Amino acid sequence: MDIQIRNDASELIYNDQQEFPLDKMRSVSLIEDKQTLNLDFVEIDFQEIYFDGYHIAIGGANVHQNLHITATEQISTISLMFVLNGEFDSGPGQEGVYAKRRYKSLEHNLFYNPTVEENIDVEKQRDFEMIGLSFSKERFLELAANNGRVLEQLADKVAGDKMIYLNRKVNPPITTRMMMVLEEIRQCKFNGGIKKLYLQSKVLELLALQCEQYERVENVRSVSVGLTPSDREKLHYAKELLLKNIQHPPSLPELSRMAGLNEFKLKNGFRQLFDNSVFGYLNDHRMEYARNMISRQQSSMTEIADELGFSSVQHFSVAFKKKFGVSPSKIRV
């Protein structure tokens, strides 16, 4: 991989060349690497796992200035991207559907870029977190064979070296089940062959969950009200209003007035676009944010409950257990 990083003045501030670890990715045995990079403009902590045509990358970063990254791979892979915290723009730099797209916290997508060049813009931010899962082309085509319409359609495009996004218009939200599987990958305690088998099952589960969500959303769209570009913009604005007022969210009528949509279009359009009800989406975001805060162990339960707008720690604990099946104190342990 060739990596070049430039600042806002287009000055080259980092340049590195590395061979693609093809032998590792083809390895029958599981191989793990850990990398730490501490530079004036960024701090990165990365864990990478390779086996049998699979690649798992778990990373975090503190970015101290806006960065513009060009990465060129020797080999194209099919990638599943899950952004846990933070945001960035990424893409091959083409026009239209395949132009750079913005990934935000708790969004995901699947993509294949046969051009092997990726352009990434990352703004100054702290506590960026993501998990990337990749398949070699051969492994993906093998997995996709006779495994449903969505995978077979993707496989046809991959085999023809055509660029793809599973979700072409917007990056869908990470569901609660996806988040649980991602956490299981991060917290895996197994070793050796058992770890390889376990992680393989989790990667395939995430692929299945992405396909299932895509099919479900497409079915909803086929019977739902039409959304104009203006409607979509207003729905995204409504989502941002919810997340900016997480302690004291507006009521449905208030949100409808603020976003400039009637309640019917707000409720139905929100479900169509984000695969969840208005307040179901807000609750999922609050709970995922809470679990992330608990895992970092930087805030007390009282502080987390207050930040999320709960009247007491007890009410927060009840909501958390209802969502995840365990109390927040168990997660912290």
ABEGO torsion letter per residue (X at the ends): XBBBBBBAAGBBABBBBBBBBAAAAABABBBBBBBBBBBAABBBBBBBBBBGGBBBBBBBBBBABBBBBBBBBABBBBBBBBBABEBBBBEAGBBEAABBBBBBBGBBBBBBBAAGBBBBBBBBBBGBBBBBBBBBAAAAAAAABGAEAAAAAAAAAAAAGBBBBABAABBBBBBAAAAAAAAAAAABABBEAAAAAAAAAAAAAAAAAAAAAAAAAAAAAAABBBBBAAAAAAAAAAAAAAAAAAABBBBAAAAAAAAGBBAAAAAAAAAAAAGBBAAAAAAAAAAAAAAAAAAAGABBAAAAAAAAGBABAAAAAAAAAAAAGBBAAAAAX
